[in-house]
Amino acid sequence: MRKKAFYILLFMAQICFLLLLLHFIDLTAIISTLTLADPLLILFVFFLEIFTLVVWTLRWKVLVDQLGNPCTLGNIFQAILIGSFFNNITPAVRSGGEPIRAYVLTRRYGIPFRSCFGTVLGERIIETIPFIVLIAIGFFLSAILVRPDIAASLLGILAFFVWVFVTIVYTISRESISTKFGLVLFRVIGDKRWIDQLKDFRLSTMLAWSDKKIFNLIVGFSTVYWSIELLKHYVIFRAIGFEVSIVYVIIAYIIIRTSGLVPVPGGLGVIEGASIGVYVLLGVPTAVAATQTIIYRFFSFWFISLIGMISTVQFGFQEIFERWVEE
């Protein structure tokens, strides 16, 4: 009960911060910019949003199929929607829905949860590789074409993601370290199942990069995914009649995506502030930056949350989730 009250208060605080942010922006200029938006390009952004979900579905299916339980694209798509909904409502660095989407397939197909969750971890780890490459590209472009202070910020972000990636891969690849980590969790939590669970997580995650074909497919789908994300930002600017350099889009997207690591539900308020701030810093007019952010977040947060909530209700997830938490 206290946790639910905390989430509600946190969400209300985020909404208040978002309204405060908009208070300092010329709403008349935003509305004027919105009315001039090209409806066909906005519709194109909608289809791009759907396409990112399709690419994500195909990417995860590559790993899920290796478990010996072929799942339909429709059920994997629904699991991703449900997971995205919980990502957006839990303050867990946009990862609160990851175990939940794994459990959806466990409930439907009887796949061991630990193995299914291992595919989620493997997918998330490998998708970081193209993102690290993107950050490196952004760093070099900003150092040459933009500003040294922005380049320094991107270098710090690059170092952080490389450190996280190397640490996770090293920990999972070394069975002895994974076992020691499981023993630490056992001492803290007092549940021996953590040791076996970590073994299953490790085996399923290792599957993602031990098979060269699977690894290349995941990297390929992830590269397409990140490219579509960049394209959405660019198309929205074109839709509202503003020409922006793709270099600025790359730099801004990296910083915006990194701001999403702040542990608040869906990054609400934080991502909007970062998006408007970084685009203004790069020379985009405030009203244009705010309008672009509103449109982008409408599709990436509010639209995804809505269809994710509908999918959750259709699945009858409340009872299932409560049982999963109890177990």
TORLO-458560 format. One line per 10 residues: number of its first residue (from 0); their letters; for each residue y, z, x of C-alpha. Coordinates in steps of 0.1 Angstrom, whole numbers, m for minus. Layout:
residues N
NUM	A	Y/Z/X; ... $
This chain:
residues 327
0	MRKKAFYILL	0/0/0; 24/9/28; 15/m23/46; 23/m44/15; 56/m25/10; 65/m32/47; 58/m69/43; 79/m71/11; 108/m53/28; 105/m74/59 $
10	FMAQICFLLL	105/m106/38; 136/m94/19; 153/m87/51; 145/m122/64; 160/m137/32; 191/m116/36; 195/m128/72; 190/m164/61; 217/m160/34; 240/m144/60 $
20	LLHFIDLTAI	234/m173/83; 243/m198/56; 274/m178/48; 289/m187/81; 283/m224/75; 304/m247/54; 281/m251/23; 303/m278/9; 297/m299/40; 260/m293/38 $
30	ISTLTLADPL	258/m303/1; 279/m334/9; 255/m343/37; 225/m338/15; 239/m361/m12; 242/m389/13; 206/m386/25; 184/m417/23; 158/m409/m4; 133/m434/11 $
40	LILFVFFLEI	135/m417/45; 131/m383/29; 100/m396/11; 88/m408/45; 92/m373/59; 71/m360/30; 43/m384/39; 46/m374/76; 41/m338/65; 10/m347/46 $
50	FTLVVWTLRW	m2/m368/76; 1/m338/100; m22/m319/77; m47/m348/77; m46/m350/115; m51/m312/117; m81/m315/93; m97/m343/113; m91/m323/145; m108/m292/133 $
60	KVLVDQLGNP	m137/m311/117; m146/m324/151; m155/m289/162; m168/m276/128; m194/m304/127; m208/m292/160; m220/m261/143; m246/m281/124; m230/m276/90; m212/m309/81 $
70	CTLGNIFQAI	m182/m299/59; m163/m322/37; m128/m332/47; m115/m318/13; m129/m283/19; m116/m283/55; m82/m295/42; m82/m267/16; m91/m241/43; m62/m252/64 $
80	LIGSFFNNIT	m38/m250/34; m50/m214/27; m47/m205/63; m12/m219/65; m2/m199/35; m13/m167/51; 3/m177/84; 36/m180/65; 34/m146/48; 20/m124/76 $
90	PAVRSGGEPI	40/m113/107; 13/m122/131; 30/m148/153; 19/m175/128; m17/m167/134; m25/m143/105; m42/m171/86; m64/m184/114; m94/m160/107; m88/m166/70 $
100	RAYVLTRRYG	m93/m203/72; m125/m198/92; m137/m174/65; m131/m200/38; m157/m223/54; m180/m193/60; m178/m185/23; m184/m221/12; m211/m232/37; m226/m200/50 $
110	IPFRSCFGTV	m215/m207/85; m215/m175/106; m179/m163/106; m179/m156/143; m190/m191/152; m165/m207/128; m137/m186/141; m146/m196/176; m139/m232/166; m105/m221/154 $
120	LGERIIETIP	m98/m205/188; m111/m235/207; m89/m259/187; m58/m237/192; m64/m234/229; m69/m271/235; m39/m281/214; m17/m262/238; m24/m287/266; m4/m316/251 $
130	FIVLIAIGFF	23/m291/241; 26/m279/277; 29/m315/288; 57/m319/262; 75/m289/276; 72/m303/311; 87/m336/299; 115/m318/281; 122/m298/313; 126/m329/335 $
140	LSAILVRPDI	146/m348/309; 170/m318/304; 174/m314/341; 183/m350/346; 201/m359/314; 214/m327/297; 223/m293/312; 208/m271/340; 210/m240/319; 189/m256/291 $
150	AASLLGILAF	165/m269/318; 162/m234/332; 153/m221/297; 126/m248/293; 112/m239/327; 108/m203/316; 91/m215/284; 68/m237/305; 59/m209/328; 51/m186/298 $
160	FVWVFVTIVY	28/m211/281; 10/m220/313; 4/m183/321; m9/m177/285; m32/m207/286; m46/m199/321; m52/m163/312; m70/m171/279; m92/m198/295; m100/m176/325 $
170	TISRESISTK	m109/m147/302; m131/m167/279; m148/m187/307; m159/m156/325; m186/m138/306; m182/m106/326; m145/m103/317; m152/m111/281; m179/m84/281; m156/m58/296 $
180	FGLVLFRVIG	m129/m67/270; m155/m62/243; m164/m27/258; m127/m18/258; m125/m28/221; m156/m8/214; m141/23/230; m108/19/211; m123/9/177; m157/25/179 $
190	DKRWIDQLKD	m176/m6/166; m204/m21/187; m202/m53/166; m171/m63/186; m193/m69/217; m216/m94/199; m186/m109/181; m168/m117/213; m200/m133/227; m202/m156/196 $
200	FRLSTMLAWS	m164/m163/199; m169/m172/235; m198/m196/230; m181/m214/201; m148/m217/220; m165/m229/252; m181/m257/231; m146/m271/225; m140/m279/262; m176/m281/276 $
210	DKKIFNLIVG	m182/m314/258; m159/m341/272; m160/m363/241; m150/m334/219; m124/m322/243; m108/m357/244; m108/m360/207; m91/m326/202; m65/m335/228; m60/m369/212 $
220	FSTVYWSIEL	m55/m355/177; m32/m328/191; m11/m354/209; m7/m373/176; 1/m340/158; 29/m331/182; 43/m367/181; 45/m366/143; 63/m333/145; 89/m348/167 $
230	LKHYVIFRAI	91/m379/145; 99/m357/115; 129/m342/132; 142/m376/142; 136/m392/108; 155/m364/90; 185/m370/112; 184/m407/104; 180/m399/67; 213/m380/67 $
240	GFEVSIVYVI	230/m407/87; 232/m391/121; 222/m407/153; 205/m383/177; 189/m388/211; 151/m384/211; 157/m363/243; 177/m338/222; 149/m337/196; 123/m330/222 $
250	IAYIIIRTSG	143/m302/238; 152/m286/204; 117/m288/191; 103/m270/221; 128/m241/217; 124/m240/179; 86/m239/182; 88/m212/207; 111/m191/185; 83/m192/159 $
260	LVPVPGGLGV	64/m167/182; 87/m140/170; 64/m118/148; 80/m122/114; 64/m140/84; 67/m177/88; 95/m173/113; 118/m172/83; 154/m168/95; 145/m169/131 $
270	IEGASIGVYV	134/m206/132; 164/m216/111; 188/m198/134; 172/m212/165; 172/m247/150; 208/m247/140; 219/m230/172; 201/m253/197; 212/m285/179; 248/m273/178 $
280	LLGVPTAVAA	245/m264/215; 234/m300/221; 265/m313/204; 253/m319/168; 279/m309/141; 270/m276/125; 268/m290/90; 245/m318/102; 223/m293/121; 221/m270/91 $
290	TQTIIYRFFS	212/m298/67; 185/m311/90; 171/m276/93; 171/m271/56; 152/m303/49; 127/m297/77; 120/m262/66; 117/m273/30; 87/m294/39; 72/m274/68 $
300	FWFISLIGMI	76/m239/53; 83/m239/15; 63/m269/5; 33/m259/27; 35/m223/14; 36/m236/m22; 5/m258/m20; m12/m232/2; m6/m206/m25; m20/m230/m51 $
310	STVQFGFQEI	m51/m236/m30; m55/m199/m25; m54/m192/m63; m79/m221/m69; m103/m207/m44; m101/m172/m59; m93/m158/m25; m81/m123/m33; m115/m108/m40; m131/m127/m12 $
320	FERWVEE	m104/m116/13; m107/m79/2; m144/m80/8; m139/m97/42; m114/m70/52; m139/m42/41; m167/m58/62 $
